Amino acid sequence: MFDTEKRRNILGGHRILLFGILCLFGICAAQVRPTNGKQKKEPQKTKVYLLHSDILRFNKEQNPDAQILVGNVRFRHDSAYMDCDSAYFYEARNSFEAFGNIKMQQGDTLFIYGDWLYYDGNSQIAMLRENVKMQNRNTILTTDSLNYDRVFNLGYFFEGGTLTDEENILTSDWGEYSPATKNAVFNYDVKLVNPKFTLTSDTLRYNSQTKIANIVGPSDIVSDQNHIYSELGFYNTTSGEAILLQRSVLTNQQRQLVGDSLFYNRNKGYGEAFRNVVMTDTENKNLLTGEYGFYDELKGNALVTDSALAINYSQNNDSLYMHGDTLRLITYNMNTDSVYRKTFVYHKVRIYKSDLQGVCDSLVFNSQDSCMTMYHDPIVWNGKQQLFGEEIRAYMNDSTIDWAHIINQAMSIEQMDSVHYNQVSGKEIKAYFTGGDLRQVDVIGNVRLGYFPVDGKDSTLIGYITAESSLMNVYLLQRKVQKIKMTTQTDGVMYPMLQIPEDKLYLPSFAWFDYIRPLNKDDVFRWRGKKAGQELKKSVQRKPPLPTLKGLLKK
């Protein structure tokens, strides 16, 4: 039997308070409905019909406008059916208030359940409270406070709710869901939980059919493999594909990829960045920048092109800047103790560091032995020293050059002034550095020397020495020659300064390439090639081991 006194005590005062709060926030039957930018729909005023009730009675004193219904109560309004245990039916107002085991059905795909319901047939808005569940096929929305607008086929909650489908569980403080379009909007403390990741945000739009989350506010997507931060974009929670805008950030362990826009495929483990790309490796203290970037987190491979720049900042704030048309990073022995990486830079490579500058056509850096190999007319400068040959291998120690090996047509030149240069050439040269300064040069095979001794008192040039040998060692201090040692000397002549023959002043392979030397970190982007006729004619034709894109993707 319907307990009128109990209903009055428990629900009477609460209902009045609830109606007042809902009206205060505009969430009541008379509120303006969401239109999503479209012209507001006016509901057709059709009659609410009472189909069944075990008991019908009236109480003129307590509620003179209501029919009191008890037991298996059922209403119909157009195509919607509503069942409950008991109800107040306000036939004149075309509305009713229902209690207990509420079930609202529209068509054969939408079911709404709850403990309390107020339905206004004129506005076609249903207000459900306590243990509310909206079920639309495999999508279920649970909350304690739900308003359902039949005109717009839209349900919205404002005291916390949970949306569950086959893939995800979403929670937020406020939200709405459209059974027709499958679109949902969530606000305030939004959380999307997927078996592979968790997404948290302040605002999120989601489609339960496509499983695509539309990010429209600061959002974090966290998984075991990586962390994504974005304020605008789309994320397909099924395929793992994402399109992210507005300087979104992809972080994988100690590596980070940033760009004006990002494309990311979680299932395949790779990301692409477009415009103003920054790829940072905090473990190795370097970063890559450019207009396009690619990163494969599963294989450890990366590529940057279009204004590509590599910056190594590991040495006392004295960063090494390296530019080329394309930069590639390939990781070998991934996820093992013997992991190492190779960096390929090509073409038109330019390098700048305060104590080291370089130019070549292509370059390979191997982290296994910290060797940077330069191909095709490579040149290296250290202060007033210039080294060049067919191939240069520079062995680095924490981004500072340790020693260099120049192979074939090797030459070392030291500028004394605008006219005079110390010169030595040979088949190969090994140059050793200490603290970034050149300290020793070993010249091997077919050695030719052109050298100006200096007066120790006033540093004036006292003559010019030419010599030939099979091996020579040059020792320097503070970038000045201190001693020269030659073995198996075959010829040597010293000329006074005023009697130097013009054909002896420069060795046959002499060339001073200061006009193409990088001047600062910004100058690495300004390519200047050698003047016509100054290119080296290769004694041995060798091609640098540059990877192809096809080969990169197979790694």
Buried (B, 14 or more C-beta within 10 A) or exposed (E): EBEBEEBEEEBEEEBEEBBEEBEEEEBBBEBEBBEEEEEEEEBEEEEBEBEEBEEBEEEEEEBEEBBBBBBBBBBBBBEBBBBBBBBBBBBEEBBBBBBBBBBBBBEEEBBBBBBBBBBBBBBBBBBBBEEBBBBBBEBBBBBBBBBBBBBBBBBBBBEBBBBBBEBBBBBBBBBBBBBEEBBBBBBEEBBBBBEEBBBBBBBBBBBBEEBBBBBBBEBBBBBEEBBBBBBBBBBBBEEBBBBBBEBBBBBBEEBBBBBBBBBBBBEEBBBBBBEBBBBBBEEBBBBBBBBBBBBBBEBBBBBBBEBBBBBBBBBEEBBBBBBBBBBBBBBBEEEEEEEEBBBBBBBBBBBBBEBBBBBBBBBBBBBEEBBBBBBBBBBBBBBBBBBBBBBBBBBBEEBBBBBBBBBBBBBBBBBBEEEBBBBBBBBBBBBBBEEBBBBBBBBBEBBBBBBBBBEEEEEEBEBBBBBBBBBBBBEBEEBEBEEBEBEEBEEEEEBEEEEBEEEEBBBEBEBBBEEBBBEEBEBBBEBBEBEEEEEBEEEEEEEBEBBEEEEBEEE
